[in-house]
Amino acid sequence: MYDVAIIGAGVIGSSIFRELTKYDLKVVVLEKERDVSMGSSKANSAIVHAGYDPKEGTLAAKYNVLGNQMFEELCKELSVPFKKNGSLILAFDEEDLNTVKALYENGTRLGVKDLKILNKEEVLELEPNLSEEIKGALHAPTGGIVGPFEYTIALAENGIVNGGEIKLKKEVVSIEKNDVFKITTSYGDVIEAKFVINAAGLYADKIHNLICKESFKITPRSGEYFVMDKNQGKLVSHTIFQCPSKLGKGVLVTPTVHGNLLVGPDARDIEDKEELGTVAHGLDAIREASMRTTKKINFREGIRNFAGLRAISDTDDFIIEENDEVKGFIDVAGMKSPGLSSAPAVAVAVVDILYKAGCTLEKKENFIAKRNQIHFMELSAQEKAKVIKENPQYGRMVCRCESITEGEIVDAIKRSIGEISLDGVKRRCRPGMGRCQGGFCGPKVQEIIAREHGIPLESVVLEKDNSYILVGKSK
């Protein structure tokens, strides 16, 4: 019997999970994949939005501004990469200048701090590599960039340290309620809980409909990206947007917290919630649109393309509420952009909903807020020497592109939840994220996983079950 069961281990579910472990509660997360952060939380723009864009009066507007204000301190606590680099929303004509003015006024009403409208000269002084065709821009200095999967993983790990549980490969197939909720998974497990939180992302409508009347629909919206090599990473220092449209915030050009350049996304509504392929015409459209921002991106330096799916609700806003008819069932759905930015504040709001729904909340005296992860190349020479003396594995470089040591990889494996994959290690400490995309370090990381888990090399998978890398010896 659990006090609270959370369905979904993306950034929303993991944020709620960690927030609930501050209280004397028995909390479990049920995740259908073999790791956390496997949906939209691992494939997005990695932006902590300032909050000037959402419509006044919406939940998205409220929680974006509040979440933005919480992010920096949370990332410090969790040892997650974050940078408040600021955002620029470019105007290319009079219509865009009117949009910029409207965004400024909207953001000011919502409480976004330090917004300023810049003229062309001021913009180019900040970002000299931008197009000479710009007329001005909105400057939002509180915008930031983050490692989104590192953040989600850190939340989950910290929640476990504080007594919570995460059960992986537990796809929910039915939910019933008598005195308590009975949740059945595809493997036949039955989990009982007093309260259920639906944070299932793209599948939130499906989970909702297992026990509640149908009231919203989630449509996947695909967005594709270019990841550029680090030699492109200093082309801009701010996150550069064009003016938003009905389909989203448009194609952006932004540095990442790890020094790359990210370009994208496009926006295509699709039916398949598992479709993560990229298409040539989509990537071509992104490349062409980005040329309006700057003509100085060298797309020959691209090291990877990927696509992510956004959970678009037909309610056109976040859904954060206890169901009127099924008491104790709380939907946290439709968390499209700015879902990542809003996540910390949404988690606090859900705790308040639980309290009003009758959940007893007593704060723990021994909550452990800090999570430490060694980022070896960020240490001073003296700190590196000390770490290597304590653990010689930190003196062995495995990933040359990203300068990741064996010690960091082993630590990530030991902290991981369940049967870690090659990509699971990649998301936690970045071996394989560099220019060669794991061509050199991949086999060594595979060996380390097999060694640490005491399993054959053939049992180490790339990502999902049966995504085998090796099938056996050839000699």
Backbone torsions as a table, in degrees:
resi	resn	phi	psi	omega
1	MET	NA	125.4	176.6
2	TYR	-111.0	152.3	172.4
3	ASP	-71.5	-45.5	-177.4
4	VAL	-136.5	131.9	171.7
5	ALA	-113.8	127.5	178.8
6	ILE	-107.2	128.5	178.8
7	ILE	-101.7	111.8	-179.9
8	GLY	114.0	127.9	-177.2
9	ALA	-117.8	41.5	168.9
10	GLY	-84.4	-163.1	-176.0
11	VAL	-66.7	-32.1	179.0
12	ILE	-71.9	-52.4	179.3
13	GLY	-60.2	-40.5	-179.0
14	SER	-70.8	-34.3	176.1
15	SER	-64.3	-44.4	178.7
16	ILE	-65.2	-42.1	178.8
17	PHE	-55.7	-52.9	-178.7
18	ARG	-63.9	-39.4	179.9
19	GLU	-64.3	-39.0	-179.3
20	LEU	-71.3	-25.5	179.0
21	THR	-75.1	-0.4	170.5
22	LYS	-76.0	-10.6	-175.6
23	TYR	-115.6	162.2	-179.4
24	ASP	-80.4	73.7	-177.5
25	LEU	-131.2	154.1	171.8
26	LYS	-98.5	110.5	-171.2
27	VAL	-121.3	138.0	176.6
28	VAL	-133.0	144.5	172.2
29	VAL	-110.2	132.9	175.5
30	LEU	-110.0	122.1	-176.3
31	GLU	-128.0	130.7	-176.3
32	LYS	-75.1	-22.5	-179.7
33	GLU	-88.2	177.8	-177.2
34	ARG	-91.3	6.8	177.0
35	ASP	-155.8	166.2	173.8
36	VAL	-82.3	165.8	176.4
37	SER	58.7	46.7	-176.2
38	MET	-104.8	-4.7	-179.7
39	GLY	-107.9	-127.5	-178.5
40	SER	-60.7	-24.9	-176.1
41	SER	-70.2	-15.9	178.9
42	LYS	-104.1	-5.4	-174.7
43	ALA	-139.2	82.7	-178.0
44	ASN	-151.5	-171.6	-175.4
45	SER	-82.6	-6.2	177.3
46	ALA	60.7	33.5	-175.6
47	ILE	-105.7	133.7	167.6
48	VAL	-98.4	98.1	-173.0
49	HIS	-68.4	145.7	179.7
50	ALA	-68.7	-36.7	176.1
51	GLY	112.5	15.9	-178.8
52	TYR	-81.1	-15.9	-168.5
53	ASP	-90.3	-43.5	-174.7
54	PRO	-60.6	149.1	-177.0
55	LYS	-66.1	135.1	179.3
56	GLU	-57.3	135.9	-179.6
57	GLY	95.0	-10.1	179.1
58	THR	-88.0	160.0	174.4
59	LEU	-65.9	-34.9	178.5
60	ALA	-59.7	-42.0	179.1
61	ALA	-64.9	-46.4	-177.5
62	LYS	-60.9	-50.5	-172.2
63	TYR	-82.4	-23.0	174.5
64	ASN	-61.3	-50.3	-178.2
65	VAL	-63.4	-44.5	180.0
66	LEU	-66.0	-43.2	-179.4
67	GLY	-64.3	-41.2	177.9
68	ASN	-55.7	-40.5	-177.5
69	GLN	-70.4	-18.7	-177.6
70	MET	-94.0	-19.3	-165.7
71	PHE	-63.2	-47.4	-172.9
72	GLU	-59.8	-45.8	-179.0
73	GLU	-67.1	-40.0	178.0
74	LEU	-60.6	-43.5	-179.2
75	CYS	-65.9	-34.1	174.8
76	LYS	-64.4	-44.7	179.9
77	GLU	-61.1	-38.4	-171.6
78	LEU	-97.1	1.3	179.9
79	SER	59.4	49.6	-177.7
80	VAL	-115.7	138.1	-179.7
81	PRO	-66.5	129.2	179.6
82	PHE	-149.8	143.5	176.8
83	LYS	-144.3	128.4	176.1
84	LYS	-88.6	84.7	-174.4
85	ASN	-92.6	-12.1	-179.7
86	GLY	80.4	157.8	-178.1
87	SER	-123.5	150.1	172.1
88	LEU	-125.5	130.6	176.6
89	ILE	-111.0	111.1	-168.8
90	LEU	-82.5	144.0	172.8
91	ALA	-115.4	133.9	-178.7
92	PHE	-113.4	-10.1	179.5
93	ASP	-156.5	-176.5	-176.5
94	GLU	-64.1	-38.2	178.6
95	GLU	-61.6	-43.9	177.4
96	ASP	-63.2	-39.2	178.9
97	LEU	-62.8	-36.1	175.7
98	ASN	-66.4	-38.3	177.1
99	THR	-65.0	-43.4	178.0
100	VAL	-59.4	-43.0	178.5
101	LYS	-63.1	-41.4	179.3
102	ALA	-65.7	-39.4	177.1
103	LEU	-64.9	-39.2	177.4
104	TYR	-61.0	-47.0	-177.9
105	GLU	-67.4	-40.0	178.4
106	ASN	-64.1	-48.1	-179.9
107	GLY	-62.5	-38.7	179.0
108	THR	-63.4	-43.2	177.3
109	ARG	-63.2	-33.4	-177.8
110	LEU	-80.4	-10.4	177.8
111	GLY	96.2	16.2	175.6
112	VAL	-71.5	129.4	-172.9
113	LYS	-86.5	147.0	166.9
114	ASP	65.4	23.1	175.5
115	LEU	-65.0	144.4	179.9
116	LYS	-152.0	138.6	174.7
117	ILE	-92.0	125.9	-177.4
118	LEU	-107.1	149.9	172.1
119	ASN	-86.6	177.8	-175.5
120	LYS	-57.3	-45.6	-176.5
121	GLU	-63.8	-40.3	-179.9
122	GLU	-66.8	-37.8	178.8
123	VAL	-65.2	-47.1	-177.2
124	LEU	-70.0	-23.1	174.0
125	GLU	-69.0	-37.4	176.6
126	LEU	-74.2	-41.3	-174.3
127	GLU	-133.9	83.1	-174.8
128	PRO	-66.1	-15.0	-178.5
129	ASN	-88.4	2.6	179.2
130	LEU	-79.1	165.8	-177.3
131	SER	-62.8	143.1	175.6
132	GLU	-73.1	-8.4	-177.5
133	GLU	-81.5	-9.0	-177.1
134	ILE	-68.3	150.6	179.2
135	LYS	-106.2	-18.7	-178.4
136	GLY	167.2	-171.3	-178.1
137	ALA	-166.5	158.1	167.5
138	LEU	-92.9	129.2	177.5
139	HIS	-104.2	123.1	178.5
140	ALA	-120.6	90.0	-173.5
141	PRO	-67.0	-15.1	-179.1
142	THR	-86.1	-2.8	175.2
143	GLY	-67.1	152.6	-177.4
144	GLY	-146.4	177.3	175.5
145	ILE	-130.6	150.7	-173.2
146	VAL	-147.2	163.0	169.2
147	GLY	-87.6	100.9	-169.0
148	PRO	-67.6	-40.6	178.6
149	PHE	-76.3	-34.3	174.9
150	GLU	-60.2	-39.4	-179.3
151	TYR	-65.6	-47.3	-179.8
152	THR	-62.7	-44.6	179.1
153	ILE	-62.1	-41.4	-179.7
154	ALA	-63.8	-41.4	176.4
155	LEU	-58.8	-46.3	-178.9
156	ALA	-63.8	-46.1	-179.4
157	GLU	-62.8	-40.7	179.6
158	ASN	-67.3	-35.8	176.4
159	GLY	-63.7	-38.3	178.3
160	ILE	-66.9	-43.1	177.2
161	VAL	-56.7	-32.6	-178.2
162	ASN	-94.1	18.9	169.4
163	GLY	101.1	-2.4	178.0
164	GLY	-79.6	167.0	179.4
165	GLU	-123.1	144.5	172.2
166	ILE	-126.4	125.2	178.6
167	LYS	-110.7	115.0	-177.9
168	LEU	-92.1	162.2	-178.3
169	LYS	55.0	41.3	179.5
170	LYS	-122.5	77.2	178.6
171	GLU	-73.4	126.9	-178.5
172	VAL	-79.8	127.2	-178.2
173	VAL	-117.0	-17.8	175.2
174	SER	-155.4	150.6	176.4
175	ILE	-136.8	129.0	175.7
176	GLU	-126.1	159.4	175.6
177	LYS	-141.7	127.0	165.5
178	ASN	-116.0	-103.0	172.2
179	ASP	-76.3	-35.0	178.7
180	VAL	-131.4	169.1	176.4
181	PHE	-80.6	137.6	172.1
182	LYS	-116.3	115.1	-175.7
183	ILE	-108.7	123.6	-179.9
184	THR	-108.7	136.1	179.5
185	THR	-101.3	171.9	-178.1
186	SER	-65.2	-18.6	177.0
187	TYR	-92.5	2.5	178.5
188	GLY	90.5	0.7	176.8
189	ASP	-66.6	145.2	174.8
190	VAL	-120.0	120.9	179.8
191	ILE	-113.1	129.0	178.9
192	GLU	-104.4	140.5	-179.3
193	ALA	-152.3	150.2	178.2
194	LYS	-77.3	-32.2	179.9
195	PHE	-133.8	147.7	177.3
196	VAL	-126.1	134.1	176.0
197	ILE	-115.3	120.8	-178.8
198	ASN	-91.4	99.4	177.4
199	ALA	-122.3	46.1	-170.4
200	ALA	-88.4	12.1	172.4
201	GLY	61.1	-121.5	-178.8
202	LEU	-61.8	-22.6	-177.4
203	TYR	-104.1	15.0	-177.8
204	ALA	-62.9	-34.8	178.0
205	ASP	-67.2	-39.6	179.2
206	LYS	-63.6	-44.7	179.7
207	ILE	-65.4	-44.0	177.4
208	HIS	-54.9	-45.3	-174.4
209	ASN	-72.9	-10.5	176.9
210	LEU	-68.1	-24.0	-176.2
211	ILE	-138.1	-18.6	-177.5
212	CYS	-112.8	161.7	172.8
213	LYS	-66.6	143.9	179.9
214	GLU	-61.6	127.8	-178.5
215	SER	-138.1	-9.1	175.7
216	PHE	-155.6	160.5	178.8
217	LYS	-128.4	137.9	177.5
218	ILE	-104.3	125.0	175.5
219	THR	-110.6	129.6	177.1
220	PRO	-73.4	133.8	175.0
221	ARG	-116.9	114.6	-176.6
222	SER	-80.4	141.5	174.0
223	GLY	-138.6	128.1	-177.0
224	GLU	-105.1	154.9	-175.0
225	TYR	-139.5	155.1	164.6
226	PHE	-105.7	132.1	167.8
227	VAL	-104.9	120.9	-177.0
228	MET	-99.5	153.1	178.4
229	ASP	-61.3	163.5	-176.0
230	LYS	-67.3	-17.6	176.0
231	ASN	-70.2	-8.4	174.0
232	GLN	-102.2	-7.1	-169.0
233	GLY	-68.0	-19.2	-179.4
234	LYS	-103.0	13.9	178.5
235	LEU	-61.3	-39.2	174.0
236	VAL	-134.7	156.0	176.4
237	SER	-108.4	-25.4	176.9
238	HIS	-93.7	165.7	167.3
239	THR	-82.2	121.0	-172.5
240	ILE	-106.1	115.9	176.5
241	PHE	-106.2	153.6	160.3
242	GLN	-94.2	169.6	-178.1
243	CYS	-62.4	139.5	-175.4
244	PRO	-70.1	159.9	176.5
245	SER	-125.5	-175.8	179.3
246	LYS	-63.8	-25.9	-177.8
247	LEU	-87.7	-7.8	178.9
248	GLY	148.6	-162.0	-174.9
249	LYS	-86.7	3.5	174.1
250	GLY	80.1	-173.4	-178.8
251	VAL	-78.6	125.1	178.5
252	LEU	-111.3	160.1	172.6
253	VAL	-127.1	120.3	-174.0
254	THR	-147.2	145.0	168.2
255	PRO	-71.2	157.4	172.2
256	THR	-104.0	166.3	-179.7
257	VAL	-65.8	-16.0	-178.9
258	HIS	-103.6	7.4	171.9
259	GLY	96.9	4.2	175.1
260	ASN	-87.7	-178.0	172.8
261	LEU	-121.0	132.8	179.6
262	LEU	-113.5	132.7	-178.6
263	VAL	-130.1	125.3	179.8
264	GLY	145.3	-171.2	-3.6
265	PRO	-101.8	173.0	164.1
266	ASP	-88.8	-171.7	-178.9
267	ALA	-146.2	115.3	179.3
268	ARG	-136.8	118.2	174.5
269	ASP	-73.9	130.7	-178.0
270	ILE	-131.2	176.4	-179.4
271	GLU	-100.8	-38.4	-173.1
272	ASP	-78.7	118.1	-178.7
273	LYS	-78.5	-0.1	177.1
274	GLU	-114.1	2.9	-175.1
275	GLU	-80.5	108.3	-177.4
276	LEU	-120.1	19.0	-179.6
277	GLY	-78.7	154.9	173.2
278	THR	-99.7	154.6	-179.7
279	VAL	-126.4	145.9	-174.3
280	ALA	-60.0	-42.6	-176.3
281	HIS	-69.1	-29.7	176.4
282	GLY	-68.3	-45.1	178.5
283	LEU	-66.2	-37.6	176.8
284	ASP	-61.8	-40.6	-179.5
285	ALA	-66.3	-37.8	177.4
286	ILE	-64.4	-46.2	-179.7
287	ARG	-58.9	-45.2	-179.0
288	GLU	-65.7	-43.0	-179.2
289	ALA	-64.9	-37.7	-178.5
290	SER	-67.1	-25.0	179.8
291	MET	-64.3	-22.6	176.6
292	ARG	-70.3	-33.4	178.3
293	THR	-74.3	-49.8	179.1
294	THR	-156.6	140.3	178.8
295	LYS	-96.0	9.6	-171.9
296	LYS	-100.2	4.5	175.5
297	ILE	-75.8	127.2	176.9
298	ASN	-95.4	96.8	-175.1
299	PHE	-70.0	-8.2	172.3
300	ARG	-69.7	-15.6	-179.8
301	GLU	-94.4	16.4	174.9
302	GLY	-69.1	136.3	178.9
303	ILE	-111.1	-14.1	179.4
304	ARG	-166.1	148.7	167.5
305	ASN	-118.4	147.5	175.0
306	PHE	-151.6	165.2	175.7
307	ALA	-128.4	144.7	173.9
308	GLY	-127.0	160.9	-178.6
309	LEU	-116.1	131.2	176.6
310	ARG	-99.7	140.9	-178.2
311	ALA	-89.2	99.3	-175.8
312	ILE	-96.7	117.2	179.2
313	SER	-89.9	146.3	177.7
314	ASP	-75.6	-1.8	173.7
315	THR	-84.5	-12.0	177.4
316	ASP	63.9	25.8	174.9
317	ASP	-160.2	167.6	172.2
318	PHE	-60.2	147.9	173.3
319	ILE	-113.9	109.8	-177.4
320	ILE	-136.2	94.3	-173.1
321	GLU	-166.3	153.9	169.4
322	GLU	-78.8	137.5	179.8
323	ASN	-65.8	138.6	-177.2
324	ASP	-64.3	-35.7	-173.9
325	GLU	-97.8	-36.8	-179.8
326	VAL	-102.6	89.4	-175.9
327	LYS	-65.9	139.3	-178.9
328	GLY	92.4	-7.7	177.3
329	PHE	-101.1	120.2	-173.6
330	ILE	-118.0	121.4	175.5
331	ASP	-87.7	133.8	169.4
332	VAL	-130.1	87.1	-164.8
333	ALA	-134.3	170.9	179.9
334	GLY	65.2	33.3	-172.9
335	MET	-87.1	61.6	173.2
336	LYS	-72.5	-179.4	175.4
337	SER	-54.7	128.6	12.4
338	PRO	-98.3	57.9	-178.0
339	GLY	-62.0	-46.1	178.5
340	LEU	-59.4	-47.1	-178.3
341	SER	-63.5	-32.7	-175.3
342	SER	-85.4	-15.6	-168.4
343	ALA	-51.8	-45.7	-178.6
344	PRO	-61.1	-40.1	-179.1
345	ALA	-74.1	-35.0	176.6
346	VAL	-61.7	-40.6	179.5
347	ALA	-59.9	-43.4	178.3
348	VAL	-64.0	-40.2	179.6
349	ALA	-63.9	-39.1	-179.9
350	VAL	-66.3	-37.8	176.2
351	VAL	-60.2	-40.1	178.4
352	ASP	-65.7	-39.8	176.7
353	ILE	-62.0	-42.6	177.9
354	LEU	-60.3	-43.4	179.8
355	TYR	-60.7	-46.3	-179.7
356	LYS	-67.5	-23.8	178.7
357	ALA	-83.7	-2.8	176.0
358	GLY	107.8	6.5	177.7
359	CYS	-75.5	127.8	179.2
360	THR	-76.9	124.6	-176.3
361	LEU	-120.8	111.6	174.6
362	GLU	-122.2	121.2	-176.1
363	LYS	-66.8	141.3	174.9
364	LYS	-76.8	145.1	175.5
365	GLU	-85.7	-19.1	-173.3
366	ASN	-112.6	26.1	178.5
367	PHE	-61.9	132.2	-179.2
368	ILE	-100.2	103.8	-176.3
369	ALA	-81.0	-29.7	-173.2
370	LYS	-86.2	138.7	171.6
371	ARG	-129.6	128.8	-176.5
372	ASN	-109.7	129.8	174.2
373	GLN	-133.6	126.8	-178.2
374	ILE	-79.7	122.0	171.8
375	HIS	-105.5	93.6	-163.8
376	PHE	-57.1	-45.0	-174.5
377	MET	-71.6	-10.8	177.0
378	GLU	-88.7	-5.3	-178.6
379	LEU	-81.3	156.4	172.4
380	SER	-72.5	166.6	179.8
381	ALA	-58.3	-40.7	-179.4
382	GLN	-67.4	-40.4	179.3
383	GLU	-66.5	-39.3	178.2
384	LYS	-61.8	-44.4	-179.9
385	ALA	-61.0	-40.7	179.9
386	LYS	-65.4	-44.5	-179.1
387	VAL	-63.9	-42.5	179.7
388	ILE	-64.9	-37.1	178.7
389	LYS	-63.8	-39.1	179.8
390	GLU	-75.4	-31.8	-178.7
391	ASN	-148.4	100.4	-176.5
392	PRO	-59.2	-17.4	178.8
393	GLN	-62.0	-25.0	177.6
394	TYR	-74.0	-9.1	176.7
395	GLY	-93.4	2.1	-179.5
396	ARG	-111.1	112.0	-178.9
397	MET	-80.2	129.6	-180.0
398	VAL	-107.8	-50.3	-179.9
399	CYS	-101.9	109.1	-177.0
400	ARG	-76.0	-33.4	-179.6
401	CYS	-62.0	-45.4	-175.8
402	GLU	-103.7	-0.5	179.4
403	SER	56.7	55.9	180.0
404	ILE	-107.0	131.6	-175.5
405	THR	-94.5	164.3	176.8
406	GLU	-61.2	-36.7	179.8
407	GLY	-59.9	-41.7	178.8
408	GLU	-65.3	-38.9	-179.8
409	ILE	-67.1	-44.9	179.4
410	VAL	-63.4	-42.6	177.8
411	ASP	-60.6	-41.3	179.4
412	ALA	-63.8	-40.7	178.9
413	ILE	-64.4	-42.9	-178.3
414	LYS	-67.2	-31.1	179.6
415	ARG	-83.5	-13.3	-168.9
416	SER	-69.8	164.3	-177.7
417	ILE	-108.4	119.7	177.2
418	GLY	78.8	-156.3	-175.8
419	GLU	-87.1	100.8	-173.0
420	ILE	-72.6	142.9	178.1
421	SER	-100.7	174.2	176.8
422	LEU	-61.8	-44.2	178.6
423	ASP	-70.2	-26.4	175.9
424	GLY	-63.8	-40.1	175.1
425	VAL	-67.2	-41.1	-179.9
426	LYS	-57.2	-43.7	-179.5
427	ARG	-70.1	-27.8	-176.3
428	ARG	-82.5	-36.6	-176.3
429	CYS	-144.2	10.3	163.7
430	ARG	81.7	7.3	172.4
431	PRO	-65.2	127.3	-176.6
432	GLY	97.3	-0.7	179.4
433	MET	-88.0	-6.7	-173.7
434	GLY	-87.8	-163.0	-172.7
435	ARG	-59.1	-38.2	-176.9
436	CYS	-85.3	-5.5	176.2
437	GLN	53.3	41.9	175.4
438	GLY	86.0	4.8	-179.2
439	GLY	-60.1	-35.2	179.1
440	PHE	-95.0	-46.2	-171.4
441	CYS	-87.1	-19.6	-175.5
442	GLY	-52.1	-51.9	179.6
443	PRO	-60.4	-36.5	179.3
444	LYS	-68.7	-41.0	177.6
445	VAL	-62.5	-39.4	177.3
446	GLN	-60.3	-42.7	177.6
447	GLU	-62.3	-40.7	-178.6
448	ILE	-66.6	-42.1	177.1
449	ILE	-59.6	-48.2	-179.4
450	ALA	-60.5	-42.3	-179.9
451	ARG	-64.6	-46.4	-175.7
452	GLU	-69.7	-32.3	-179.9
453	HIS	-94.1	-7.2	-179.4
454	GLY	64.1	43.1	-178.2
455	ILE	-125.9	160.6	177.1
456	PRO	-65.4	153.5	176.8
457	LEU	-56.8	-36.2	-177.9
458	GLU	-65.5	-19.1	-178.0
459	SER	-83.2	-11.1	178.4
460	VAL	-80.6	123.1	-177.8
461	VAL	-103.4	162.2	177.7
462	LEU	-69.6	-48.9	-178.2
463	GLU	-150.5	-78.2	-176.7
464	LYS	-87.7	168.5	176.5
465	ASP	-54.3	139.0	178.1
466	ASN	72.3	6.9	173.6
467	SER	-86.8	65.8	-172.8
468	TYR	-68.4	150.6	177.6
469	ILE	-105.9	-43.3	178.1
470	LEU	-120.2	146.7	177.8
471	VAL	-114.8	-9.4	-179.9
472	GLY	153.4	173.3	-179.3
473	LYS	-77.9	142.8	179.4
474	SER	-93.3	-13.5	178.8
475	LYS	-133.9	NA	NA
